[in-house]
Amino acid sequence: MEIWINPACSKCRSALSLLDAEGAEYTVRRYLEDVPSEDDIRAVLERLGLEPWDITRTQEADAKELGLKDWARDAGSRDRWIAALSAHPKLIQRPIITAEDGTAVVARSEDAVRDALGRH
């Protein structure tokens, strides 16, 4: 199990606390420092079953500068979104937990963290 976090994020800290309380074994990826490649993002999107715009923090300053709200959300624009997430990792929704069963969840709630813990 791996969790992508920003240590400044309260949701990330809460998720880590819950994982620790449950005795979970996990690896931390500080994705702002260990920036995911486009292939990493494609892989996590596949595990999540989501599209790149589904995990984009559109209210961030970078998103506004890029004009993301006006970008098309279709198959032809997918690579453009993935490239933007890799170039601007602050735009990636957090925390993301990759579960042991090959899936992943955006773990912004205690229920989502518990869901990831239960996936074997």
Secondary structure, DSSP 8 states (H G I E B T S, - for coil): -EEEE-TT-HHHHHHHHHHHHTT---EEEETTTS---HHHHHHHHHHHT--GGGGB-TTSHHHHHHTGGGS--SGGGHHHHHHHHHH-GGGB-S-EEE-TTS-EEE--SHHHHHHHHT--
